[in-house]
Amino acid sequence: MRSSNSDADLREAQRKLLLDAAAVMRRRHVRGSDGSTSPNAAEALANVLEGVARSEPALHQIDRDEAIALAHRLLDDDHPELSRMWPA
């Protein structure tokens, strides 16, 4: 059984991961170094990742696990376009 401190630590690590992924999305995609998505779509996705990280009520319908998986893919540069959340 996890302690509440462990749960809090996990949530904080996930929050940081999502924020880091949003920053990478902006650096890599919004600024045009990767042509796989439009700058507007990349910015929108970065905003969603930040919103999920901040637990914004408007984004509670977003699958947090999928957002975290996408964050890992973005940071590892491991085919993030395979995520269901990737802009079409």
N, C-alpha and C positions, 0 to 999 in steps of 0.2 A: 504494500500500500504506500502510495506517495504521500509525503507530507505537504502541507500547504506551501511551505517554502520551496519545495521542489517544483510544484505547479507554478508558483510565481516566477521562479527562475526560468522555467521552460517558456512561459508566456513572454517574458522579457527577451529571451534569446530569439524567439520567433518574431517579436516586434522589431528587433534590431535587424534580423535577416530580411524582413519585408522592406524596411526602410533602406537598407543597403541595396536591395534589388531595384527599388525605385530609382535610386541614384545611378545605378549602372544602366538602367533602362534609358534614363535621360542622357547620360554620357554617350552611350553606344548607339542609340537609335534616334533620339530627338535631335541631336546635333549632326546627324547625317552620316555617321561613320559606318552605318549598316543600312543597306537599302531594302531590308526584308519587310519593313513596315513604314508607313508614313510617319513623319514627325508628329502630326496631330494624334494619330492612333497611339503612338508610343507615349506621348505625354498623358493621354487619357489613361492608359494602362498604369503608368507610374503613379498617377493620382489615385487609382483604385488600390494599388498595393499600399500606398501610404494610408489610405482610408481604412483598409483592413487592419493595418498595423495599429491604428489608433482606435479601432473598434467603433468606427462611426456608425450610428444607427441606420443611416441610409444604405449602408453596404452589408447589412446582416444577411442578406440573401446570397451573398457571394460565398462560395465554398472555401472556407478558410484553409482547409487541407490542400485544395488545388492551388490556392494562392501561394502557400508555402512551398509546394512542389515546384511551381513556376519560379519562385524566388531562387530555389536551389539551382534550377536549370539556367537561369540568367547569370548567376554568379559563377557557375561552372562553365558557362558558354556551351551547354550540352543540349542543343536543339530545343530552345525554348518555344520555337514555333509549333512544336508538337502538343503543347498544352491547349486544353479546351479554352483557356482564357486569352490565348494569343489573338491579337486583332487579325481579322480576315482581310 
